[in-house]
Amino acid sequence: MKIELLPKQGWSTFLDSAKVEGAVFEHISIKEHGGRWNYYNFTSNTSIWELDKNLITITFDASEEEYICALYVEFYGNEELERLIQYCTERFEFVAKYS
């Protein structure tokens, strides 16, 4: 299941991008820290976390790389990812759009 998470007012007015990225690192255990998730940072404006079919993709604004402009999740039953989605919808009041 593909899910887009976004602030109710959109990303252009959202000022807590660093906190969102920090929440991902808090909820998702990456291999470099003894976890199971792979973390990729292929470009300066994209961060990707991957485990099996589960995927988190954050795209940052190309001109202002500290601001998120898109957050997508591909969810196939992972508990860590489920907790992250719940946290983001509650803490940041994100809207989840399912496709």
Buried (B, 14 or more C-beta within 10 A) or exposed (E): EEBBBBBEEEBEEBEBBEEBBEBBBEBBBBEEEEBEBEBEEEEEBEBBBBBEEBBBBBBBBEEEEEBBBBBBBBBEEBEBBBEBBEBBBEEBEBEBEEE
